[in-house]
Amino acid sequence: MTTPHPRLTVTEEVAEALLDGRPVVALESTIISHGMPYPQNVEMATEVEEIIRAEGAVPATIAVLHGRPRVGLERADLELLATSPEVGKVSVRDLAHVIARGGHGATTVASTMRLAALAGIRVFVTGGIGGVHRGAERSFDISADLAELATTPVAVISAGVKSILDIGLTLEKLETLGVPVLTYGTDDFPAFYSRVSGFRSPLRVDSPEEIAATMRAQWELGMTAGLSIANPVPEAEEIPAGRMDGIIERALAEMAEAGIGGKDATPYLLGRIVELTQGESLRTNIALVKNNARLGARIAIDYAAGAKSGS
């Protein structure tokens, strides 16, 4: 049984599920407002929620609307996030400011983790996590997602580190931070659009039950770090790494020439990659999020069942 934090507005569906100890899966909102074009973003968000319900769990898309952190959204809320220019990209550092100003914010992986934890949600599904940016030895550009994974007890299911980043350095940083990195069903660490990144998986798991058991063991030992669970994109939907590498390099060069950086970098790169692949990367992105939703729901169900049985 979980009682959400009083600062949060939680839908009745999500609140009842948390109170009853039923499985709930958190979803971020930056992918809606800054990760995909309209109307594919709303269609994707709606379909992902339906997938989670069909698996037997309750979806909880998270955002800040009118200065209030919201856990669970209605269709009109999704439309607002997808279309309003007033929706900002909100990480943990931005949350208090947006709330104080009564603004709208689409939550990143880091801020979604923080709000999910406040609500009592342990499982969170996204597309890909942030990490160490290429050239970080000069820019010091490292996503807040990694710091949040080190401190917030939420399991994050993704298709791996976004392939626009330095995957090797991100894995090294996660190891330093003590974050368990589990790869589902493979010994190779995936690279978002591609099933193989060239890096070996730190830890392999082969079932939702094994992941749920690892979550319980992690937190029962008093370790507060979250878990990063990498779920490779389905083989039929992937874009091979050999082809993506050249496209990413071109997008990175164009971004540098345009002087774009900071929190604008990832939305620019993802949008430019959609253009350079003539929409193929968008289709892959949607496919991998849906695939992650199925796995996330199954993990949430096994975790909730274990919590009820005390195992």
N, C-alpha and C positions, 0 to 999 in steps of 0.2 A: 504494500500500500504506500503510495507516494502523494504528498501534498505539495503542489507547485508553489514557488516563491510568490509572495503577494504583489510584487512588481509586475508580474506577468498577467496577460489576458489569455486564458486558455479556453478553447472551445469546449462545449459540453461533451462532445464525443471523446475528445482526448482526455479531459478531466476524469470522466467516468472510467475510461480504460486504465488510467494511472491509479485511480482509487481502488480498482478491482485487481490490480496487479497483472492486467492483460498486456500483451506485447504492443509497443508503440515504436514507430520508426520516425525519427526526425529527418527533415529535408531542408536544404538551404534555399535561399531566394535570389542570391546573386546570379545564379545560372539562368534565372528567369529574366531579370532586368538587364544584366550586362553580359550574359554568356551566349544568348541566342537571339535571332531576329523574331519579330512578331509576324504571324501568329504561331509559328512553330514553338515558341517558348511556352505559351499558355497550353497548347495541345500536349506538349511534353509533360508539363507539370501535372495536368489533369490525368493523363494516362499513367504516369508513375504512381500517383495516389491510388488509382484503380487497381494497379498491379499489386500494391501492398495490401489493399483490402481483400483482393481475390486470394492472396496467400494466407489470409487469416490474421493480419495485424492491422493496426490503426495508423494511418499516416498523420504526421504533424509538420506541415510546412511552417517555417519560422521566418518572421520579418519584424520590422518596426514600422508601425503605421500610426500616424497622428501622435507620435511621441510615446507610443505604448508598445513594448515588446509583445508580440502575438505568437502564440503556439497553436497552430491550426488556423487555416485560412478558408474563406469562402470563395466562390468563383469570382465575385466582384473584386475581391482583394487581389486575386491573381491577375485580373485584367489591369488593375491599377499598377501593380508592380511591372507588368509587361509593357505598359504604354506611357506612363507618366514621366516627363523629364525631371520631375521634382524628386524622384527616388534616387538616393545616393548609394554608393557602394560602402557598406559599413563593416569595418573590422572591429576588434575588441577596443582599440584605442578610441574609436569614434562613437561607441554606443552611448555613453553618458551625455555627450554633446548633442547628439540627435534627439535623444529622449528629452533633454532639457529644453530644446527649441521646439518640441512638438512636431518634429519632421518625420519624413518617410525614409526608411532605410532597408535596402536589401542586404541580408546578412551573408558574410563570407563563411568559409569553413570554420575559421577561428571563432567568430562571434556566434555562429549557429551552435557550435560545440558548447560555448559558455552558457547560452540560454537554454539549450537542451538539458544540460546538467542541472541548472536551476529548477527546471521543470521536473526533474527526476527521470529523464529519458536517457537510456544507456546506449542506444544504437542509432547511428546517423548514416544516411546514404547520400553520397555526392557523386560527381563525375570523376574529378581528379583532385588531388591535394596540391597545395602550393609547396614551395621548397626553396632551395638555394638557386638563385638566378644565375644564368651564364654570365661570367665576368664579375661575380660577386667579390672576388679578391680586390677589385677596384671600387665597385659601387656599394659594397656591403648590403646588397639587396637580398634579404632573406625573408621569406614569408612568415607572418605571425602564426600561420597554421602550425608550424613546427613547435613554437613555444607553447601554444595551446595544447598540442598533443602531449607535451611533457608534463602538463599540470592538471589537465581536466579529464576525469574518468569517464570517457565516452569512446565507444568503438566506432571507428570511421571506415566505412566500406567505400572504396573507390576503385577506379581502373588503374591505379598507380599514380605516380607523380606525373604531373602534366609534362608532356614531352618537349615543351618549349624551355624547360628548366634543365639544370645540371643534375641529372638523376644520381650519378655517382656521389657527388658531394652531398646531396640531400640524404642519401642513405647513410653516409658517414655521420652527418649531423644528427640524424635520428638515433643512431647508435650511441653517440655521445650523450644525448638527452635521456637515454634509457627507455626509449619508446619501442615496444615490441612491434616488429614489422612482419606480418604474416601474409604469405601468398597462397591463394586458394587453388589447389589442384595442380600446381606446377612448381618446378624448381627454378624457373626463370622469372625474374621480376619484370612485370609488364610496363609499358610506356604509353599509357593512355590510348592513343589511336592504334597502337601496335601491341601484339601479345608478348613481344620479346624486346628488352631494352639493351641487352648485352651484359647485364649484371645479374649475378646469381641471387636468388631469393634468400634473405637472411633466415627465415623460418617457413616451413611448409605446413599447411593444414589441408585436410581432405574432406571435411564435412562441417556443416553448420554446428553440429553438436560439439565437435572438437573446438571450434572457435568460441562457443558459449562457455565451455568448460575452462578455456584459457582466460576469458574475461573474468569469470568468478575467482579463479586462482589468483589472478593479478591483484584484484581489489581486496580479496580476503587477506592477502599478505600485507595490506596497508599501503601498497604502492598506488599513488594517485594518478600516474600517467595513463593516458588513453592508449588505444591500440590502433595501428594502421593496418587495415586488411585490404590487400590488393587483389582484385578479382579481374582476370584478363578479359578484354573485350571478346565476344564470340568470334570464332575464327572466320565465319562467313562475312562478318562486318568489319574486320580490321583493315587498316591501311598499312602495308608492310613498312617497317622502320627504314629500309633502304630508300624507299620513295619519299617518305615523310621528311627525312633528314634534309634533303635539298630544299624542300618547300619551307621548312622552318628556318633554315639559314637565310633564305631570301627575305622572309618576313622580318627576321631579326635585324638584318641589314637596313631594310626600309624603315624600321622603327627607330634605329639609331640615327639615321639620316634626318628623320623628322623630329628628333629630340624628345621623343616620348619616353616616359619612365614612371617609376612609382606605381601607384595603384591603377594607373591608366594602362600600364604595359600589358597585362594579361588580357583585358578585353580587346585591346587593339590587335594583339597577336592572334587571338582566336578568331576574330572577325576577318582579318586579312587571310588567314589560312583557309577559311571557308571560301573566300573569293578565289584564291589560288588553286584550290581543289575543285572548283566549280560545284560546290555544295556537298561534295563527298564527305568532307570532315564533319559537317553538321549531321549528316545521316549516321555516321559512326558515333558521334557524341551522343545522339539520342539513343542509339542502340545500347551503348555501354551503360548509360544511366538506368535504362530499363533492366538490364541484366543485373546491375548492382542492387536495384530495388528488390528483385526476387530473392537474391541471396540475403540481403539485409532483413527482409521480413522473416525468413526462415531462422536466421540467427536470433532475432528478437523473440520469436516463439520459443526456441529452445532455451534461451536465457530466462524468460519469464517462467517457463515450466520448472527449471532448476531452482529458481528463487522460491517458488511455491512449495516444492518438495523438500527444500533445504539441502539439496545435494550440490 
